[in-house]
């Protein structure tokens, strides 16, 4: 009478389902039928019956105990799974041969539909449980994905190692803001309030991008120390200036005036700002020291934000990316943005990419999947902005050579980048042989579809599963 229940595996675009079906339409046929010996048991359709004495004589009735688990019973193929009584079993090789053993995690039903004929239980298995994900022991060492900077400078870099002059990307960055007054533009209380609001958002931004590892604290210089530079805005060279005009000479002038009667101590960055004005706009980040023509000449790094830019938190965050973290400009000085909207250093108002966070040290070592692009592999990536409680990989790095690599990451809608409408796999190339302002990081492609493929350099990256939590990708040729 016993029959083995059928098993069926179902794969969806974003979830793997294990469906277990059994027919119960005839299960009740045994109940109340004759039996021979009281106390004996039998099983039919996975229902256990006991022979008991009733008013009608010896009859089969449903027993109170569940069916004996399938543990240690024979199975056909190692590595396969089945579910019984909401317990998941795996077929494994044992000393007795192939046997069903309990899997490491119990199955939790998420949907159950019952009819008079059948009962179906569907169980969700997370994408990261895919048994075909390449084991980390077959991947490259992390160091092989820390591509070297082939265009080194004392200012900015998109490669490794990071500049020795850099302050750590961890902890609280202390910023002193020094307002400047021109004869035709004076910094006032309204400007001070707007500056404080902008830095509040800057702090929230860096806290989110660093997974809580970094913060920014702004201190506004005392009003009596605000710098009078003399002359109009135009006389100081801030009207109709061409793009990429170096403002470091003006910055150092302001600092020298400030230091005549004040001391700068305990600050990582000093930001020189003007009052808000629609007549001009600009920003610049400068490294500490004198090794660069743009350097502050001091122990602290520098930024300056003028005119319309003074009320834009994203401009301040961008310039701090230069001064604090030595990030390169990812837009083109001649016009254009080869990485598009996918990094704050490319398009103001966007998040930092996974590569930028890797450079800053915010990406944990186990969050990086470093793989040979010429070897077929499978990878799971959590969303780049997943909570820190999700300790799974976030970026896939495929080194092409010592100075170039492909990066894949999953981007999802956030308060910092609301123009993303659905979970999107983003693939881009980092080439440190291309200098700052000439496009060292270039977008290769994006896809928000399971089955979507992005190809370059003879390498094909295919989405095998996708949802708001993570993505499964295959790397092949």
C-alpha positions in Angstrom: 0.0 0.0 0.0 2.9 2.4 0.7 3.8 4.7 -2.2 6.7 7.1 -2.4 5.7 10.7 -2.9 6.8 12.5 -6.1 9.3 15.3 -6.0 9.5 18.2 -8.4 12.0 21.1 -8.5 10.8 24.5 -9.8 13.1 27.4 -10.6 11.8 31.0 -10.8 13.5 34.2 -11.9 14.4 35.2 -8.4 13.6 32.4 -6.1 14.2 28.6 -6.1 11.1 26.6 -5.1 10.9 23.1 -3.8 7.4 21.7 -4.4 6.2 18.6 -2.7 2.9 17.1 -3.8 0.9 14.1 -2.6 -2.5 12.8 -3.4 -4.8 12.4 -0.4 -8.1 11.8 -2.2 -8.2 8.1 -1.3 -6.5 8.3 2.1 -9.8 7.9 3.9 -10.5 4.6 2.2 -8.7 2.6 5.0 -10.4 4.2 7.9 -13.0 1.9 9.6 -12.1 -1.1 7.4 -11.5 -4.5 9.0 -8.1 -5.4 10.5 -6.8 -8.7 12.0 -4.8 -7.9 15.2 -5.3 -5.1 17.7 -2.3 -2.9 18.3 -0.7 -3.4 14.9 0.1 -0.5 12.6 0.2 0.2 8.9 0.8 3.3 6.7 -1.0 4.4 3.6 -0.5 7.7 1.7 1.9 8.8 4.5 -0.9 8.5 7.0 -0.3 6.0 9.9 -3.2 3.8 11.1 -3.6 1.5 14.1 -5.8 -1.6 14.5 -8.1 -1.0 17.4 -11.2 -2.6 18.9 -14.3 -0.6 18.2 -18.1 -1.2 18.6 -18.0 -2.6 15.1 -15.1 -4.9 15.9 -11.4 -4.6 14.9 -11.0 -1.6 12.7 -8.2 0.6 11.2 -8.2 4.1 12.8 -5.7 7.0 12.3 -2.8 6.8 14.8 -1.8 9.8 16.8 1.9 9.6 16.0 3.4 11.0 12.8 5.0 9.0 10.1 8.5 7.8 10.9 11.1 10.3 9.4 12.9 9.3 6.2 16.3 9.7 7.8 18.7 6.9 6.9 16.4 5.5 4.2 17.8 4.8 0.7 18.1 7.6 -1.9 19.2 7.6 -5.6 21.5 10.6 -6.3 23.9 12.4 -4.0 23.3 16.1 -3.6 19.6 16.0 -4.3 17.0 17.2 -1.8 13.5 16.3 -0.7 11.1 17.6 2.0 9.0 15.5 4.4 6.8 17.0 7.2 8.5 20.4 6.6 11.9 18.9 7.3 14.5 19.1 4.4 16.6 16.1 3.7 19.7 15.7 1.4 20.9 12.6 -0.2 24.5 12.0 1.0 27.0 9.2 0.7 27.4 7.3 4.0 29.1 4.2 5.2 25.8 2.4 4.4 25.6 3.8 0.9 23.4 6.7 -0.3 21.0 7.8 2.5 18.7 10.7 3.3 20.0 12.8 6.1 18.6 16.0 7.6 19.8 19.2 5.8 21.5 21.9 7.9 18.5 24.3 7.8 14.8 23.5 8.3 12.4 24.4 5.5 9.9 27.1 6.4 6.7 26.9 4.4 5.5 30.2 2.9 2.4 29.1 1.1 0.1 26.2 1.4 -3.0 25.4 -0.7 -5.3 22.5 0.3 -8.1 20.9 -1.8 -10.1 17.8 -1.3 -7.8 16.0 -3.8 -4.3 17.3 -3.2 -2.1 19.2 -0.7 0.8 21.3 -2.1 3.5 22.9 0.0 5.9 25.5 -1.6 9.1 26.5 0.2 11.3 29.4 -0.7 15.1 28.8 -0.8 17.2 32.1 -0.7 19.3 32.8 -3.7 22.5 32.6 -1.6 21.7 28.9 -0.9 22.3 28.0 -4.5 24.6 24.9 -4.3 26.2 25.8 -7.6 27.8 29.0 -6.2 31.6 28.7 -6.6 33.3 27.9 -3.4 35.7 30.7 -2.2 38.6 28.2 -2.2 38.5 28.4 -6.0 38.6 32.2 -6.2 41.6 34.5 -6.3 43.2 36.2 -3.4 41.9 39.6 -2.4 45.3 41.2 -3.3 45.0 40.1 -6.9 41.9 42.4 -7.2 43.6 45.4 -5.6 44.9 46.6 -9.0 47.8 49.0 -8.9 47.5 52.7 -9.9 49.3 53.1 -13.3 48.9 56.9 -13.2 50.2 57.8 -9.7 49.9 61.3 -8.4 50.1 63.0 -5.0 46.5 64.1 -5.3 44.0 61.4 -6.4 44.0 57.7 -7.3 41.6 55.0 -8.5 44.0 52.1 -7.6 46.1 50.6 -4.9 48.0 51.2 -2.7 46.2 54.2 -1.3 48.2 57.5 -0.8 50.3 57.6 2.4 49.1 61.2 3.0 45.5 60.2 3.3 43.6 60.4 6.6 41.8 57.1 7.4 38.3 56.7 5.9 37.1 55.6 9.3 35.9 57.5 12.3 34.7 61.1 12.5 36.1 63.6 10.0 36.5 67.0 11.7 35.8 69.9 9.3 36.4 73.6 10.1 34.3 75.9 7.9 35.7 79.4 7.3 33.4 81.9 5.6 34.9 84.6 3.4 33.5 88.1 2.7 33.9 90.1 -0.5 33.1 93.8 -0.8 30.0 92.9 -2.8 29.0 89.6 -1.1 28.9 89.1 2.7 28.3 85.8 4.5 25.3 86.1 6.9 23.2 84.2 9.4 21.0 82.6 6.6 24.1 81.3 4.9 25.4 79.8 8.2 22.1 78.0 8.7 22.1 76.7 5.2 25.7 75.5 5.6 24.8 73.6 8.8 21.9 71.9 7.0 24.0 70.9 4.1 26.7 69.3 6.4 24.0 67.5 8.3 23.1 65.7 5.1 26.7 65.2 4.2 27.2 63.4 7.5 24.2 61.2 6.8 25.5 60.4 3.3 29.0 59.4 4.5 27.5 57.3 7.3 25.4 55.4 4.8 28.1 54.9 2.2 30.6 53.7 4.8 28.1 51.3 6.5 28.4 53.4 9.7 32.2 53.4 9.7 32.6 57.1 9.0 31.0 60.4 10.0 31.5 64.1 9.3 31.3 66.9 11.9 31.3 70.5 10.8 32.4 73.4 13.0 31.7 76.9 11.8 34.4 79.4 12.6 33.5 82.1 15.1 32.0 85.1 13.4 34.7 87.4 14.5 37.2 85.3 12.6 35.5 85.3 9.2 37.9 86.4 6.6 37.7 89.7 4.8 39.6 89.1 1.5 39.1 92.6 0.1 37.8 93.3 -3.4 34.7 92.1 -5.2 33.9 88.5 -6.3 35.1 89.3 -9.8 38.3 91.0 -8.7 39.1 87.8 -6.8 38.8 85.8 -10.0 35.5 84.0 -9.4 33.3 85.3 -12.2 33.3 83.7 -15.7 36.1 81.3 -14.8 36.7 78.4 -17.2 36.1 74.8 -16.0 38.9 73.2 -14.0 40.3 76.6 -12.9 42.7 76.1 -10.1 41.5 77.9 -7.0 44.2 76.7 -4.6 46.0 80.0 -4.7 43.0 81.8 -3.4 42.4 79.1 -0.8 45.9 79.4 0.6 45.5 83.2 0.7 42.4 82.9 2.8 44.1 80.4 5.2 47.1 82.7 5.7 44.7 85.7 6.5 42.8 83.5 9.0 46.0 82.2 10.7 47.2 85.8 11.5 44.8 85.9 14.4 43.6 82.3 14.8 44.9 78.8 15.3 43.8 75.7 13.3 44.3 72.6 15.4 42.5 69.3 15.5 40.8 69.6 12.1 41.2 67.1 9.2 39.7 69.4 6.5 39.3 73.2 6.4 36.5 74.3 4.1 36.5 77.9 2.7 33.0 79.0 1.7 31.3 82.2 0.4 27.8 83.4 0.8 25.2 82.0 -1.6 25.0 83.8 -4.9 23.6 83.0 -8.4 26.4 85.0 -10.0 29.0 82.2 -9.7 29.4 78.6 -8.6 32.3 76.3 -7.9 34.1 73.8 -5.7 37.5 72.2 -5.3 39.1 69.6 -3.1 42.8 69.9 -2.2 45.2 67.4 -0.5 47.2 68.2 2.6 50.9 69.2 2.4 53.0 70.7 -0.4 53.7 67.7 -2.7 51.0 68.8 -5.1 50.6 72.2 -6.8 47.0 72.0 -5.4 48.1 71.2 -1.9 47.0 73.3 1.1 50.6 73.6 2.3 49.4 72.6 5.7 48.8 69.4 7.7 45.1 69.5 6.9 43.3 68.9 3.6 41.1 71.6 2.0 37.9 72.3 0.2 36.3 75.4 -1.1 32.7 75.9 -2.2 31.4 79.2 -3.7 28.2 80.8 -4.9 25.3 78.5 -5.8 27.2 75.4 -4.7 27.3 76.5 -1.1 23.8 75.2 -0.5 24.3 71.9 -2.3 25.2 69.1 0.0 26.2 66.9 -2.9 28.9 69.3 -4.1 30.4 69.4 -0.6 30.3 65.6 -0.4 32.0 65.4 -3.9 34.8 67.8 -2.9 35.4 65.9 0.4 35.7 62.8 -1.8 38.8 64.4 -3.3 40.3 66.0 -0.2 39.6 63.2 2.3 39.6 60.0 0.3 41.7 61.1 -2.8 39.0 59.9 -5.2 39.4 61.0 -8.9 36.9 62.9 -10.9 35.0 60.3 -12.9 33.4 62.8 -15.3 35.4 64.0 -18.3 37.0 67.4 -18.1 36.1 67.9 -21.8 32.5 67.0 -21.1 30.6 63.8 -20.5 30.4 61.1 -17.8 31.4 57.6 -18.9 30.2 56.1 -15.6 26.9 57.9 -15.7 24.9 58.1 -12.5 26.7 55.3 -10.7 29.2 57.3 -8.5 29.2 60.5 -6.6 32.5 61.4 -8.3 30.8 61.0 -11.7 27.4 62.5 -11.3 26.6 64.7 -8.2 23.7 63.4 -6.2 24.6 59.7 -6.7 26.0 57.2 -4.3 29.5 56.0 -4.2 30.1 52.9 -6.3 31.3 49.6 -4.8 34.8 50.3 -6.1 35.0 53.7 -4.4 33.9 52.1 -1.2 36.6 49.3 -1.7 39.2 52.1 -2.1 38.0 53.8 1.1 38.3 50.6 3.1 34.6 50.4 3.8 34.1 47.1 2.0 35.0 44.1 4.2 37.4 41.6 2.7 34.7 38.9 2.7 32.4 41.2 0.8 34.6 40.9 -2.3 34.4 38.0 -4.7 37.7 38.1 -6.6 37.6 35.7 -9.6 39.5 34.8 -12.7 37.4 36.2 -15.6 38.5 33.4 -17.9 37.3 30.6 -15.6 33.5 29.8 -15.4 32.2 30.7 -12.0 28.9 31.5 -10.2 28.5 34.2 -7.6 26.0 35.6 -5.1 26.0 39.3 -4.4 23.9 41.1 -1.8 22.7 44.6 -2.7 25.5 47.1 -2.3 23.5 49.0 0.3 22.4 46.0 2.3 22.4 46.3 6.1 25.6 45.4 7.8 23.8 42.4 9.4 24.0 41.0 5.9 27.6 39.7 5.9 27.6 38.4 2.3 29.6 39.5 -0.7 28.7 42.8 -2.3 31.0 43.3 -5.3 32.5 40.9 -7.9 36.0 41.9 -9.1 37.4 40.3 -12.3 41.0 41.5 -12.8 41.8 41.9 -16.5 45.5 42.8 -15.9 47.6 44.5 -13.2 45.9 47.9 -13.8 42.4 47.0 -15.0 39.4 45.1 -13.7 35.7 44.6 -14.3 33.4 45.2 -11.4 29.8 43.9 -10.9 27.4 45.1 -8.1 23.7 45.1 -7.4 22.2 48.6 -7.0 18.7 49.1 -5.5 16.5 52.2 -4.9 17.7 54.2 -1.9 17.0 57.7 -0.5 20.3 58.7 -2.1 19.5 57.5 -5.6 15.8 57.5 -6.1 16.0 57.2 -9.9 16.8 53.5 -9.7 13.4 51.9 -10.1 14.2 48.2 -9.7 17.2 46.1 -8.5 19.8 46.5 -11.2 23.1 44.7 -11.9 25.7 47.3 -12.8 29.0 46.3 -14.6 31.8 48.8 -15.1 35.6 48.8 -15.9 38.3 50.4 -13.8 41.4 51.3 -15.7 44.0 53.1 -13.6 46.1 53.7 -16.8 43.6 56.4 -17.6 44.2 59.6 -15.8 42.0 61.7 -13.5 39.4 63.6 -15.6 39.8 61.3 -18.7 37.4 58.6 -17.6 39.3 56.0 -15.5 36.0 54.2 -14.7 33.6 53.4 -17.6 30.1 51.8 -17.5 29.9 48.6 -19.5 26.2 47.9 -19.0 23.3 47.3 -16.7 20.4 44.8 -16.5 17.4 44.4 -14.2 16.2 41.1 -15.7 16.9 37.5 -14.9 18.6 36.1 -18.0 20.1 39.5 -18.8 23.7 39.4 -20.1 26.5 41.9 -20.1 29.5 41.1 -22.4 32.9 42.7 -22.8 36.5 41.7 -23.4 35.3 38.2 -24.3 33.7 37.8 -20.9 30.0 37.2 -20.4 28.2 38.0 -17.1 24.7 36.5 -16.9 22.0 37.1 -14.3 20.6 33.7 -13.1 18.5 35.0 -10.3 17.6 38.5 -9.1 15.5 40.2 -6.3 15.8 43.2 -4.0 18.1 41.3 -1.6 20.6 39.9 -4.0 21.6 38.5 -7.4 23.1 35.3 -8.8 25.5 35.8 -11.7 27.4 33.4 -13.9 30.8 34.4 -15.4 31.7 32.7 -18.6 33.3 33.2 -22.0 
